[in-house]
Amino acid sequence: MKSVISLPFLVQLDKNLKNSNHLIQVVIGPRQVGKTTTLLKYLEESHSGRYHYVSADTVFHSTEKWIVEQWNFARANHKILVIDEIQKCENWSEVIKMLWDESKAQKNPVVCILLGSSSLHLQKGLSESLTGRFQLIPVYHWNYAESKKGYKLSFEEYLKFGGYPGSYFLKGSHEWKTYLNQSILTTVIEKDILQFHTVKSPALFRQAFEILISYPAQEISYTKILGQIQDKGNVELVKHYIALFEGAFLIKTLSKYSEKKVITKTSSPKILPMAPCLYYSTVLDEYTAEEKGRVFELVVGAQLQRLQGELYYWREGNDEVDFIYKYGRRLYAIEVKSGRKKSNKGLLKFKSKFPNAKLVFVTEKDYLEFEADPDGFLIRNGG
């Protein structure tokens, strides 16, 4: 069997398990990106016969008692316990906390791996009950290098169909868009959002998503979004919807960079769909040059948001910078060059206001180098 240990989240998981610190391993990321499949392959390779896998998705009513039963079985048989879609279990965080504390006190620890695809629901349980007891391991949509290696996607194909490997076998066919919308997006919205959060109108909620996705790598005001939704509401409703979509790993919003926190907090968001296919699924024909440039920009942004620092955009009047990345004392102004005619005035204006900022360009020509090591690329190319 070909080893899957090279995948970033598995590298981190393998390292954590070998450290034997017995902290709960929480693997979290989008649906349909291979979390479960690759994790089970890894466990079969490295821990064959020594793990117990269950999924709350397959249980009609996953109660607290069900979690206790799985935990006790794993402990009695000295197996790694793996619970998938843990957020669907009742009171899961309190139960796991009780069991973990008990096993630690008895010096009979259970190695536990939890998987989930609902960030908001999981993060609430982790912060309220499991503080200091877990290590978080993020999983992301597939990037270009992974898509090229696994499915031989060209860069042009990745900009259209990239992100969800389960849809790649249909790329270019009439069925692709139907599969993406029905088998992936509808599942995410219904299972990871609407199952846990009440919205007044599911149809309106889906419409809001389609509006947001239609502005890739663009700044758009909350009032403009609200104006396009065919219902009465307010800005807080729009912000609530956006938070739910972010929690399901569908979009990321960036705030405007400013040394004044009030400006950052009240700024209009810049919308980053977390996979290029999410935008292409709304396009009827081929990309225009402008659209392709926007999609390349969001692909760069999706890689930058994986870094440990803070990601923003910047605008002042007609001057703008695609991305501002801040990590500690390091500050980078990043311009994405895709063939579209774009002035460098924004970079120069930003540099004049923030002299310590390093200026970086990312082009399609050097994108693979950037994707392989975004942080190193910034350090090497910041001028």
QUIDAUR-V988158 format. One record per helix or strand of 3 or more residues. SS is the DSSP state (a for helix, b for strand). FROM is the first residue (numbers start at 0). TO is the last residue. If there is no record, write none. Layout:
# QUIDAUR-V988158
ss=SS from=FROM to=TO
ss=SS from=FROM to=TO
This chain:
# QUIDAUR-V988158
ss=a from=7 to=17
ss=b from=23 to=27
ss=a from=34 to=45
ss=b from=50 to=54
ss=a from=55 to=57
ss=a from=63 to=75
ss=b from=79 to=83
ss=a from=85 to=87
ss=a from=91 to=104
ss=b from=111 to=115
ss=a from=118 to=128
ss=b from=133 to=137
ss=a from=143 to=150
ss=a from=154 to=160
ss=a from=164 to=169
ss=a from=174 to=193
ss=a from=201 to=212
ss=b from=217 to=219
ss=a from=221 to=227
ss=a from=234 to=246
ss=b from=250 to=255
ss=a from=260 to=265
ss=b from=268 to=272
ss=a from=275 to=279
ss=a from=288 to=303
ss=b from=309 to=315
ss=b from=318 to=326
ss=b from=329 to=336
ss=a from=344 to=352
ss=b from=357 to=362
ss=a from=366 to=371
ss=a from=373 to=380
